[in-house]
Amino acid sequence: MTRLLSRAPERLHHHAYVVKDQEKNRQFFEDILGIPLTATWCEKHFNAWVGREVSFCHTFYSLGDGGALAFFSFADEEVYRKTQAEKPRKSGVSITSPSRSMKPPSPNSPAASKPPD
């Protein structure tokens, strides 16, 4: 039987998502939400899913607790398709600053802004 931690982790270093277009994603997180892009790098490695070398880029957006939202984009359409879930996942972000408090709009709201693919 697995033993549970005696206390919860203090923070999450980062959580990564796959996106199709890093620039559209940057526009949403940095230009609209105001979450700063703090790191970007690209690499290449052999991908067993497709049996060839694949290029991909990482981007990181800083969160107030020292963690980050991380995103990957693949230069290979086949690899991108293989990363997509059968059913979309939902996530939410809460942003609080001295001048404002923002929570994601209801998914049924006509004014809801969605991040790009």
N, C-alpha and C positions, 0 to 999 in steps of 0.2 A: 504494500500500500504506500502511496506517495505521501510524504510528510509535508504539510503546509508550512509556509514561512511563519516565523513568530511575529513578524510585522510586515506590513505592505512595503514595497519598494518606494523610495522617496521621490523619484521622478523617472521619467522615460527619456532616454538619451535621444532617440528619434524613432519615428514611425514612417515607413516608406510606402509610396504608392507609385504605380506605373501610369504615365501620361503619354499621350500621343504627340503633343506639341508643347515643348518646354516654354516657348515664348508666350503663347496664350496663357499658359499656367502662371508664368511670371507676372504677366499683366494683371491677372486676377488677384494673386496673393500680395504682390508688392504695390501695384498702382491703385487697386480698388480697396483691398483690406488693410494695406499699410504694413504688412508683415515683411520685414527686410530679408532680401536674398543675401546670404552670408557666405556661401561657398558653392562653387561649381567645378566639376572636373569630368573629363571623359576618359574612357578606357576601352580596351579591346580584349576579348578572351574567347576561347573555344566554348561554344554552347552545345551541349549534348542533345538538347531538344531538336536542333536542326542540323547537327553534325558539321558545323563550320564556325569560323571565327566571326564574332559579332561585335560591333561597336555600340557603345551606349554611354549616356551622360547621366550624372547625378547632380541634383541641386538641393540645397538645404536652406530653409527659412527659419530664422531664430524665433524661439518662444521665450517668454518672460522667465521661465524657471530654469533656463539654460539648455533645455531640450530643443528639438527641431522637428519640423515637418520635412520629410525628404521625398524626392521624386526621382524616378528613373524614366528615361526615354530611350528606346532602342532604334537604331538606324535600320533595322530589319523588320519589315512589315509582318513576316511570318512569326517572329519571336513576339512582337507586340500582340498579335492575335492570340497566341498561346497563353499570354498573361492575363487575359480578360476573363472575368468570372461569368458563369452562366447567368446569374442574377446579380444586378448591381447591389453594392453594399452602401449603407448609409453611414454618414459620420457627421459630427457637429463640432463647431468651434465656438467658444465663448471668449469675447475680447472685452476687457474692461480697462478703461483709462480714466484719469481724473475728469476728462471732459465728456466722455461718452461710455456707454455700455452697448455693445452689439451682440446680438444672438442671431443665429441663422433664421431666416424667415421660414414659416411653415411651408412644406413642400407643395401644399395646395394653394398657396398664395400666388396671385397673378404677378406680384412684384418680386417673386423669388429669383435671385440671381444664382445661377449654377456655375461651378467651376467648369472650364472646358474639359474635353476628353483628355 
